[in-house]
Amino acid sequence: MEPLPFSAFLLIGVPLLPLLGAAVAYSLPSGHEKLAFASTRGTTFLSFLGAVFLVVFSSGNAPVRAVLFPDPFSSVPGPGMGLLWDPLAAIMSFLILSVSLTIQTFSYRYMSGEPRAGAFLGGFSLATGFLLILVTARNLVLLYAAWELVLVALCLLLIHHRDRRESSRPATRTWVMNQVGGGIFLSGILVLGHSFGTFDLDGLFLSLHQSSDPIISWAGYDVSPVGLAGFLIGLGILVRSAQFPFHLWLPLTLDAPTPVSGFMHAGIVNAGGFILNRLSPVFLQSPNVLHGLFLVGAFTAVMGSAVMLVQANVKQTLVFSTMGQMGYMIAECGLGVFPAAIFHMIAHGIFKATLFLGSGGVIHAARFHEHSPKGSLFRAFRRHRIAWIIAGTLLISLPILLLLLDAFRGKPFLPGRGGVILLFFGLATAMQTVFNLFRFSHLLTPRSVVIFTAVFGLIFGLYWGGLHWFDQLLEPMTHFSAMSTKDHGWAFFYPVTLATMGFILVVGWIFLARESPVSRFLPSRSPWTDRLHDLLDQGLFGESLMRRFIVHPIMRLSGLVRRIHERLRVERPPVPDLEGDLDG
Amino acid sequence: MDVLVLLPLAGVLLVRFSGQNAGWMRKVSTGVFWAESVLAVGEWSHLVGQGSFRSSGMAFSALILAALCVPIGLISRGESSPDRLKSLTVLSMLMLFFSAGFTVSPSPIWSIMFWTGGLFTVTALVGAFPCNGEECRETWRLPVLMSFILFPLSQALSGHLPGLPLFDRLPQSPAAFGFASLAFLVFCPFFPFQRWLSFVPVSGKIVPWIAIRLALLLLSVSGLFRWAFPLEFSSFSEGLPVLLGLSLMAQIQGALQALNEPVLRKRLSIVIFSQTSLLVPALFLAGRTHPLGVVILVFSFMLPALLLAMVSGHLEDETRRQRFRDWSGLYRFMPRADRLFLIASLGFSAVPGFGAFSGVVLIGKDPSLPSLWIWSLLSLPGIVLVQSILWQSWESIFLGPFSERALIPRDIPLPTAWKLAAFLLPVLFLGIWPGVLGSLFWKGSP
């Protein structure tokens, strides 16, 4: 047996260290929270160092591989089940580890004095470790296992307040809906494994180009194994990424501690985007699936952004913002621009974690600003009219100006296919930023407007430059034949995205007008805006529809099955409960 | 005679004629069950010499026998009355004797005799438990009678026993295969036979009921493997969709029924036998090509199921309640029970990392059997329902504010909790290294 190379040893250590920290945190009795903090933070930091060393020691872009155990699931002989360290795994690992470390540091104060701080830290480290396995897995079965175990850890974190049904019931919903998604995801993996004989990613990607017999032939329409697997895996991803109509679990999870929400939105919900990128060769072989993903992503982006506008709760606003951002990301993947989606994921992860961790402060501040955010528009106009008009116009017009420049030059101004998407993303972000500046009028000082504009410009610049760098870094991923701008998907993309922007703009202004008590600039309330407000406030009545068309029919069927089963048995007098029944 | 068969019989005699000392009886039965399981594994590994009852090289049977020791060994557990303890210990060791004989004997005549003995012992065991008598017996009469008749009949039709002129006109192979399959399928979760399999009375302890049914399920799996499959006829594969459909019906029907069941023990029993219905198609589709996957499924369903039953039994004993509505927030008083219930639920519902998941994926990988991945896909809704039901049960019992309707319970004692946790070790081990069992037991054979 060959000795394990040092880099492979490091690679195994990266996900295992947080798991070790979790084991220590769980095993410590209550009253040793400081030790638990030290163990989880220490192991996560060591894991981070390991990742740094891996980048330093791995020569160039050559991937590092480590085998954990033999692969009994593949029928074609291949390498064992193990881990892979490539640019994508490295980027994702750094994102996960840095967000995890930041949130753990934040939790040190936030969770001090909590009775179950040790269990919280254990769950947090478990989630970190399993996420690291997910992003470094080189085998589909291992990847799926990590995908499911992340969900287990997430649900354990969501029920941190164990005596509150407000925490435990949403965790049950999260578990059930994600298990449905997980089951569909597993089906896709089984189809791939069955058709190509291997679950190893390298082996699988190599054999994808081989012609494979249709797995389903019906009414003259053949479905290839890759197409079916892509469809099933894509469907599973939509559930975890809270995409319409599988988003109903995400808004219910607000009762979880703030660090959990931060980690969930920054690292766990993003996992769907990572899988789309990791399995991009599979998805690029199934363009219909990509078109479907684009449609769902675009619709969710519109819906999430619109529903976000009418939310009164800060955390709820962030939840729908995540939904919208995930929608953008899935739409990007649907267009085949995978590196842009990764960049988007990182930016969103960092920002959303920061926003969640800061949301407590905003809620605290809101208690001392009685009228915030109500009536903000009127006051904003009155106080800093000129400043906001200039800043707002700048913010919104910058992406449009770049687009126009692009058209006049006759050649792409921005790198790759992601450039156009970047512009639209910038436009949407600009509009949302302006809109939120108005909602929180106490933030709307000339200084803050300048700061927000500068930060936005910085992000935009980073995106611009970063995307080019990402295209190079994730080079193998961009070599596959993705959709061209002549494709139907692209032809569809422009009007849909423009409609999204227009919708957000119009709806946002309408609701700002509604909030304003004495506005002279915008139309006042009308019946249809009230109805639109209700529709968005209820999240397009998704919850009611699910109860009516899924939950209630299943429960009725369940009752019917039980009645049939009970009635078929010979009727007997009711049997008393156990001896000593307190009810007598 | 082979030591595997004689050992339980010696245990029966020792307990029957050794007075009323409860401690002694427990020690003897524990020793016999441990020794039997170790010997069953050792038998295949050639640690023990060959005897006249040695099976024809089937690791499958040896492992099934080792697995059988666990549920049968739990039948008399927790019984406090010396008289009842004695009768239950004797009956359970007698059941082990018949089970061992049935599992390892190569001759059809011997197998029929052991199977008949096993059926009668089960009937006696069922009668020994407190239950609303008539109802309990009713659930057993039909399957026992069917199996008692159909198994010998199948062997007669296949020519293993003296021929029966009455059945000369029947198509021999399909009839023999059908009768042999039915003789064992009546004790498997297979539509419409799952009705009596999931029955649990509301009185008495829950563990023996689950244990007896699991033991019968294991024996039936062994019976199907050894006595039904060799009779398979050429056009059998055409009937596979029907088999898959009936098995899935049992799975979905059970899961739906459990969703609305307000009594914990009933819900558990239904869920257990809904989920174990995966075993039947796995056995028929891949029993010969991937016996490892089937064995992993057997262990991975049985051990968490028994653990769930034991934790639920403790919960019922401590709180004197059986309905979900009476329990809430028990995590405060029963942290060990809380953790064990959750982990057993995860293990039983085929979450990755546990053996059941590895078993399902192992069985579904064979490219030569196109039905397998269809089975894997179709079985997923049932698995997801079971996962949801078990999580919901755990949430309902252990989380939330404490309900005043229940007595304040005591937790599972620490030594007992460690013993119960040991049930999960093989399942975790098989989940992470499923190939180990294969390399140990199938070296150079199927």
Boltz contact constraints between the chains, C-beta under 6 A:
constraints:
  - contact:
      token1: [A, 69]
      token2: [B, 433]
      max_distance: 6.0
  - contact:
      token1: [A, 70]
      token2: [B, 435]
      max_distance: 6.0
  - contact:
      token1: [A, 72]
      token2: [B, 434]
      max_distance: 6.0
  - contact:
      token1: [A, 72]
      token2: [B, 435]
      max_distance: 6.0
  - contact:
      token1: [A, 73]
      token2: [B, 361]
      max_distance: 6.0
  - contact:
      token1: [A, 73]
      token2: [B, 365]
      max_distance: 6.0
  - contact:
      token1: [A, 75]
      token2: [B, 365]
      max_distance: 6.0
  - contact:
      token1: [A, 75]
      token2: [B, 367]
      max_distance: 6.0
  - contact:
      token1: [A, 145]
      token2: [B, 352]
      max_distance: 6.0
  - contact:
      token1: [A, 148]
      token2: [B, 351]
      max_distance: 6.0
  - contact:
      token1: [A, 148]
      token2: [B, 352]
      max_distance: 6.0
  - contact:
      token1: [A, 162]
      token2: [B, 331]
      max_distance: 6.0
  - contact:
      token1: [A, 162]
      token2: [B, 399]
      max_distance: 6.0
  - contact:
      token1: [A, 163]
      token2: [B, 329]
      max_distance: 6.0
  - contact:
      token1: [A, 163]
      token2: [B, 401]
      max_distance: 6.0
  - contact:
      token1: [A, 165]
      token2: [B, 400]
      max_distance: 6.0
  - contact:
      token1: [A, 168]
      token2: [B, 395]
      max_distance: 6.0
  - contact:
      token1: [A, 168]
      token2: [B, 399]
      max_distance: 6.0
  - contact:
      token1: [A, 168]
      token2: [B, 400]
      max_distance: 6.0
  - contact:
      token1: [A, 172]
      token2: [B, 392]
      max_distance: 6.0
  - contact:
      token1: [A, 172]
      token2: [B, 395]
      max_distance: 6.0
  - contact:
      token1: [A, 175]
      token2: [B, 391]
      max_distance: 6.0
  - contact:
      token1: [A, 176]
      token2: [B, 388]
      max_distance: 6.0
  - contact:
      token1: [A, 179]
      token2: [B, 384]
      max_distance: 6.0
  - contact:
      token1: [A, 179]
      token2: [B, 387]
      max_distance: 6.0
  - contact:
      token1: [A, 180]
      token2: [B, 384]
      max_distance: 6.0
  - contact:
      token1: [A, 183]
      token2: [B, 380]
      max_distance: 6.0
  - contact:
      token1: [A, 183]
      token2: [B, 384]
      max_distance: 6.0
  - contact:
      token1: [A, 187]
      token2: [B, 377]
      max_distance: 6.0
  - contact:
      token1: [A, 190]
      token2: [B, 364]
      max_distance: 6.0
  - contact:
      token1: [A, 190]
      token2: [B, 373]
      max_distance: 6.0
  - contact:
      token1: [A, 190]
      token2: [B, 376]
      max_distance: 6.0
  - contact:
      token1: [A, 194]
      token2: [B, 373]
      max_distance: 6.0
  - contact:
      token1: [A, 197]
      token2: [B, 367]
      max_distance: 6.0
  - contact:
      token1: [A, 557]
      token2: [B, 256]
      max_distance: 6.0
  - contact:
      token1: [A, 558]
      token2: [B, 256]
      max_distance: 6.0
  - contact:
      token1: [A, 558]
      token2: [B, 259]
      max_distance: 6.0
  - contact:
      token1: [A, 558]
      token2: [B, 260]
      max_distance: 6.0
  - contact:
      token1: [A, 559]
      token2: [B, 260]
      max_distance: 6.0
  - contact:
      token1: [A, 561]
      token2: [B, 253]
      max_distance: 6.0
  - contact:
      token1: [A, 561]
      token2: [B, 256]
      max_distance: 6.0
  - contact:
      token1: [A, 561]
      token2: [B, 257]
      max_distance: 6.0
  - contact:
      token1: [A, 562]
      token2: [B, 257]
      max_distance: 6.0
  - contact:
      token1: [A, 562]
      token2: [B, 260]
      max_distance: 6.0
  - contact:
      token1: [A, 565]
      token2: [B, 257]
      max_distance: 6.0
  - contact:
      token1: [A, 572]
      token2: [B, 132]
      max_distance: 6.0
  - contact:
      token1: [A, 572]
      token2: [B, 135]
      max_distance: 6.0
  - contact:
      token1: [A, 575]
      token2: [B, 132]
      max_distance: 6.0
  - contact:
      token1: [A, 575]
      token2: [B, 202]
      max_distance: 6.0
  - contact:
      token1: [A, 575]
      token2: [B, 203]
      max_distance: 6.0
  - contact:
      token1: [A, 578]
      token2: [B, 320]
      max_distance: 6.0
  - contact:
      token1: [A, 580]
      token2: [B, 320]
      max_distance: 6.0
